[in-house]
Amino acid sequence: MGKYNFDELVERRGSGCIKWSGPQDEIPMWIADMDFAAAPAIQAALQKCVDRRVFGYFDLPDEWADAYVNWWDRRHHFKMNREQLIFTTGIVPAISSAVRKLTYPAEKVLVQTPCYNIFFNSIYNNGRYIVENKLKYDGNDYTIDWELFEEQLADPQVTMMILCNPHNPVGRIWDRQTLARIGELCKKHHVIVFSDEIHCDLTAPGQEYIPFASVSDTCREISVTGIAPTKCFNIAGINTAAVYAENELLHHKMWRALNTDEVAEPNAFAVAATLAAFNESEDWLEELRAYIWNNKAWLTEKIKAECPQIRMHSEPATYLMWLDCSAFTKDTKSFCKFLRSEYKLRLAAGEAYGLGGAGFIRWNLAAPRERLEEAAERFIRAVHNYSE
């Protein structure tokens, strides 16, 4: 028994959260936020903010940058220059700002699909075009189609790549050699890389990720990195993140972009939550990772035994499971509608994640085991009773 109780069923209905806004008897496991209470140190830090009773404009203390620098040095062996960090309210707002500031209208932004679907919004909504570099899938592993990748980068209209590291939804941790090759090819074709690393601390126990900017001078010079405590410490509603760029021109452009878009100022809780997460909650994170990976192992065996036609794709990052349902149905969008309407379980159909997503389902299993077990029973019954 650990120090923290991840089995607690925290009541979230009626709180205004998106995840639990559905019917009373529905179990939602679609959107990527966890059902675990935030770390006690974070709760205490936020309570201190509330006790001050005044919530005016807030400035960044030196400790904010120190918390990021020390965390990435200690856990990810990457020494960042604290002067190159910029506060932002979130990684998605930062990506949208980067698209607007670092590319021109009608240019193209490359993403590796299946990928986080909100990337598409940040590109389309800002008048740019998407280039989908579909990952190769052999039924077990995801790899990059290098020939296609370079062919697409060579298009002079492709001026930015959004890298997902680790990759959502497939959970792949990109290795150093792969990241280095991405960097060299992007430099060759004058493509800027925005590396979204929000899932970086949600890896299997003992498993590390590699920051893109840490790989080589090339990767560092051509990239902007988005990092945050929000995903791994379950505080997305606090709106606190950072952008890192060592290249002086990219740093200046991102600073201008985030300030022009008014997403570079912290709210009254953002700094306190960040400091409590990085400086006081590492032991909570370690227990969380172990709990999530026990959930992954349990669900994998359960589905394998009860629904052998479904392949559980379990990579060593994120709290998301990527289910290959292609032997069961190619139309997971219809199946997910059936699952929700008839069995009150909400999962995310793979079609939303672009090329390569059809026939897959994304399942967020960052929940107490009791809730996950009930969800699994509903899922199994749905599979056995579904017909196209």
C-alpha positions in Angstrom: 0.0 0.0 0.0 1.4 3.3 -1.1 1.4 6.7 0.6 -1.3 8.0 -1.8 -4.8 6.6 -2.3 -5.4 6.3 -6.1 -8.4 4.0 -5.4 -10.5 6.9 -4.1 -13.6 7.6 -6.2 -13.5 11.4 -6.5 -16.9 12.8 -7.3 -16.6 15.1 -10.3 -20.1 15.4 -11.6 -21.6 18.8 -11.2 -18.2 20.5 -11.0 -18.3 21.8 -14.6 -15.6 19.5 -15.9 -16.0 18.4 -19.5 -15.2 14.8 -18.9 -18.1 14.2 -16.5 -20.7 16.3 -18.2 -22.6 13.3 -19.7 -25.5 11.2 -18.4 -25.5 10.2 -14.7 -24.8 6.5 -15.4 -22.1 7.1 -18.0 -18.4 6.2 -17.4 -16.3 8.7 -19.4 -12.9 7.5 -20.5 -12.3 9.5 -23.6 -10.7 12.9 -22.8 -7.2 12.9 -21.5 -7.6 14.0 -17.9 -7.3 11.8 -14.8 -9.8 10.9 -12.2 -7.3 11.1 -9.4 -7.1 13.9 -6.8 -4.2 16.3 -7.3 -1.1 15.7 -5.2 -1.5 17.0 -1.6 1.3 19.5 -1.9 -0.5 21.1 -4.9 -3.8 21.2 -3.0 -2.1 22.8 0.0 -0.4 25.4 -2.3 -3.6 26.3 -3.9 -5.3 26.6 -0.5 -2.7 29.1 0.5 -3.6 31.2 -2.6 -7.3 31.0 -1.7 -6.5 32.1 1.9 -4.9 35.3 0.6 -8.4 36.2 -0.6 -7.2 38.6 -3.3 -6.7 37.3 -6.9 -5.2 40.1 -8.9 -2.6 40.2 -11.6 0.4 38.0 -11.0 4.0 38.1 -12.0 6.6 35.3 -12.4 9.1 34.9 -9.6 12.6 33.4 -10.4 11.5 30.2 -8.7 9.2 29.5 -11.6 12.0 29.0 -14.1 14.1 27.3 -11.6 11.4 24.6 -11.0 11.4 23.8 -14.7 15.2 23.8 -15.1 15.8 21.6 -12.0 13.1 19.1 -13.0 14.4 18.6 -16.6 18.0 18.4 -15.4 17.2 15.9 -12.6 14.7 13.7 -14.4 15.4 14.1 -18.1 19.2 15.0 -18.1 18.6 18.2 -20.1 20.1 21.4 -18.9 17.9 24.2 -20.0 18.8 27.9 -20.1 16.4 29.5 -17.7 16.4 32.7 -19.8 14.9 30.9 -22.8 11.8 29.8 -20.9 8.5 31.7 -21.6 5.3 31.3 -19.5 2.2 30.4 -21.5 -1.3 29.4 -20.4 -1.1 26.1 -22.3 0.7 24.1 -24.9 -2.2 24.2 -27.4 -2.5 28.0 -27.2 1.3 28.0 -27.7 1.0 25.8 -30.8 -1.6 28.0 -32.3 0.5 31.1 -31.6 3.5 29.3 -33.2 1.6 28.4 -36.3 0.5 32.1 -36.7 3.9 33.6 -36.0 6.4 31.0 -37.5 4.5 30.2 -40.7 2.6 32.2 -43.4 -1.0 31.8 -44.4 -1.6 28.9 -46.8 1.7 27.2 -45.9 1.7 23.6 -44.7 2.3 22.0 -41.3 3.3 18.4 -41.0 2.0 16.1 -38.3 2.5 12.3 -37.8 -0.8 10.6 -37.8 -2.6 9.1 -36.0 -2.0 12.1 -33.7 -3.7 14.3 -31.1 -6.7 15.7 -32.9 -6.5 19.2 -31.6 -3.3 19.7 -33.6 -5.6 19.8 -36.6 -7.6 22.7 -35.1 -4.5 24.7 -34.4 -3.5 24.3 -38.1 -6.8 24.6 -39.9 -8.2 27.4 -37.8 -5.2 29.6 -38.6 -5.4 29.2 -42.3 -2.7 26.7 -42.9 -2.9 23.2 -44.5 -2.2 19.9 -42.8 0.3 17.3 -44.2 -0.3 13.9 -42.6 2.9 11.8 -42.4 1.1 8.5 -41.7 3.1 6.3 -39.3 3.9 2.8 -40.4 2.1 0.1 -38.3 3.1 -3.5 -38.5 0.4 -4.8 -36.1 2.7 -4.3 -33.2 5.0 -1.2 -33.5 4.8 2.2 -35.0 7.7 3.6 -37.0 8.3 6.5 -39.3 8.1 6.1 -43.1 11.3 7.9 -43.8 11.0 8.0 -47.5 7.5 9.6 -47.3 8.7 11.9 -44.5 11.5 13.4 -46.5 9.4 13.6 -49.6 6.8 15.7 -47.7 9.5 17.9 -46.0 10.9 18.7 -49.4 7.7 20.5 -50.4 8.7 24.1 -50.0 5.3 24.9 -48.7 5.9 22.7 -45.6 7.5 25.1 -43.1 6.7 23.5 -39.7 6.3 20.1 -38.1 4.4 19.5 -34.9 6.2 16.6 -33.2 4.4 14.7 -30.4 7.0 13.3 -28.0 6.0 11.0 -26.5 3.3 10.3 -29.1 -0.4 10.6 -28.4 -2.3 8.4 -29.0 0.0 5.5 -29.7 2.2 6.0 -26.7 5.5 5.7 -28.5 8.6 7.2 -26.9 10.8 8.3 -29.8 14.4 7.2 -29.4 17.5 9.4 -29.7 18.4 8.1 -33.2 14.9 8.8 -34.5 14.8 12.3 -33.0 18.2 13.1 -34.4 17.2 12.0 -37.9 14.0 14.1 -37.7 16.1 17.1 -36.7 18.6 16.6 -39.5 15.9 16.2 -42.2 13.9 19.2 -40.9 17.1 21.3 -40.9 17.9 20.2 -44.5 14.5 21.3 -45.7 14.2 24.4 -43.5 11.3 23.2 -41.4 10.8 24.4 -37.8 9.9 21.7 -35.2 7.4 22.4 -32.5 7.9 19.5 -30.0 4.8 18.9 -27.8 6.2 17.1 -24.7 3.3 17.4 -22.3 3.1 13.6 -21.7 6.8 13.3 -21.0 6.5 12.4 -17.3 3.8 9.8 -17.9 6.0 6.9 -18.7 6.3 3.4 -17.4 8.2 3.1 -14.1 11.9 3.2 -14.9 11.3 4.4 -18.4 12.6 7.8 -19.5 11.8 10.0 -22.5 14.3 12.1 -24.5 13.7 15.8 -24.9 13.9 16.7 -28.6 16.1 19.7 -27.9 18.6 17.6 -25.9 19.5 15.3 -28.8 21.8 17.6 -30.8 22.8 21.1 -31.6 20.7 20.8 -34.7 17.6 19.8 -32.8 18.1 22.5 -30.3 18.5 25.2 -33.0 15.5 24.4 -35.1 13.0 23.8 -32.4 10.4 25.2 -30.0 9.4 22.9 -27.1 6.1 22.9 -25.2 6.3 21.6 -21.6 4.0 21.7 -18.6 3.1 20.0 -15.3 -0.6 20.0 -16.2 -1.0 16.5 -17.8 1.2 14.4 -15.4 -0.1 16.2 -12.2 -3.7 16.5 -13.4 -4.0 20.3 -13.2 -5.0 21.2 -16.7 -7.7 23.6 -15.5 -5.0 25.7 -13.8 -3.7 26.8 -17.3 0.1 26.8 -16.7 2.8 25.8 -19.1 6.1 26.9 -20.7 7.7 27.3 -24.1 11.4 26.7 -24.5 13.5 27.8 -27.4 17.3 28.3 -27.4 17.5 29.7 -30.9 17.4 33.5 -30.3 15.2 34.2 -33.3 12.7 31.5 -32.5 12.7 32.6 -28.9 12.0 36.2 -29.8 9.3 35.2 -32.2 7.6 33.0 -29.7 7.9 35.7 -27.0 6.2 38.1 -29.4 3.6 35.6 -30.5 2.5 34.6 -27.0 2.4 38.2 -25.8 0.6 39.4 -28.9 -2.0 36.6 -28.4 -2.2 37.5 -24.6 -1.4 33.9 -23.5 1.9 34.8 -21.7 0.6 36.0 -18.3 0.0 33.6 -15.3 -3.3 33.5 -13.4 -3.2 33.8 -9.6 -2.8 30.0 -9.1 -0.5 29.0 -12.0 2.9 29.6 -10.3 1.9 28.0 -7.0 0.6 24.9 -8.7 3.8 24.6 -10.8 6.2 25.0 -7.9 4.3 22.5 -5.7 4.2 20.0 -8.6 7.9 20.1 -9.6 9.4 20.9 -6.2 7.2 18.8 -3.8 5.3 16.1 -5.6 7.8 13.8 -7.2 7.0 10.9 -4.9 3.3 11.3 -5.8 4.2 11.1 -9.5 6.2 7.9 -8.9 3.3 6.2 -7.2 0.9 7.4 -9.9 3.0 5.9 -12.7 3.1 2.6 -10.9 -0.7 2.6 -10.5 -1.3 3.5 -14.1 1.0 0.7 -15.3 -0.8 -1.8 -13.1 -4.0 -0.6 -14.7 -2.5 -1.1 -18.2 -1.3 -4.6 -17.4 -4.7 -5.6 -15.9 -6.7 -4.2 -18.8 -4.4 -5.8 -21.3 -4.9 -9.2 -19.9 -8.6 -8.8 -19.3 -9.3 -7.8 -22.9 -6.9 -10.4 -24.3 -8.8 -13.1 -22.4 -12.3 -11.9 -23.1 -12.0 -10.2 -26.6 -9.1 -11.9 -28.4 -10.0 -10.2 -31.6 -8.9 -6.9 -30.2 -5.2 -6.1 -30.0 -4.1 -4.0 -27.0 -1.3 -1.7 -28.2 0.6 -0.8 -25.1 3.6 1.4 -25.5 5.6 2.8 -22.5 4.2 6.3 -22.4 0.9 8.2 -21.6 -2.1 6.8 -19.6 -3.9 6.1 -22.9 -4.5 2.7 -24.4 -4.7 2.4 -28.2 -6.9 -0.5 -29.1 -6.6 -2.1 -32.5 -10.1 -3.2 -33.3 -9.6 -3.6 -37.0 -10.2 -7.4 -36.9 -13.5 -6.6 -35.1 -14.7 -3.5 -36.9 -13.2 -0.9 -39.3 -15.9 1.6 -38.2 -14.9 2.4 -34.6 -16.9 5.6 -34.8 -20.2 3.7 -35.1 -19.0 1.2 -32.4 -18.2 4.0 -30.0 -21.7 5.5 -30.6 -23.2 2.0 -29.8 -20.9 1.7 -26.7 -22.0 5.0 -25.4 -25.7 4.7 -26.1 -26.2 1.1 -25.1 -23.6 0.5 -22.4 -22.9 4.0 -21.1 -19.2 3.9 -21.7 -17.6 6.8 -23.6 -14.3 6.1 -25.4 -12.7 8.0 -28.3 -13.0 6.6 -31.8 -9.7 6.5 -33.7 -11.0 8.2 -36.8 -10.6 11.6 -35.1 -6.8 11.2 -35.0 -6.2 11.2 -38.7 -4.8 8.7 -41.2 -4.2 5.4 -39.5 -6.8 6.0 -36.8 -9.7 4.1 -38.4 -10.2 0.7 -36.7 -8.7 2.0 -33.4 -10.1 3.3 -30.1 -8.3 5.5 -27.5 -9.1 4.6 -23.9 -8.0 6.7 -21.0 -7.4 4.4 -18.1 -6.1 6.9 -15.5 -8.9 6.1 -13.1 -9.4 4.1 -9.9 -9.3 0.3 -10.5 -12.9 -0.1 -9.4 -14.1 2.3 -12.1 -11.8 0.7 -14.7 -13.1 -2.8 -13.9 -16.7 -1.7 -14.4 -15.8 0.0 -17.7 -14.0 -3.1 -18.9 -17.1 -5.2 -18.2 -19.3 -2.8 -20.2 -16.8 -2.8 -23.0 -16.7 -6.6 -23.2 -20.4 -6.9 -23.2 -20.7 -4.4 -26.0 -18.1 -6.2 -28.1 -20.0 -9.5 -27.7 -23.3 -7.9 -28.6 -22.3 -5.5 -31.5 -23.1 -6.2 -35.1 -22.5 -3.9 -38.0 
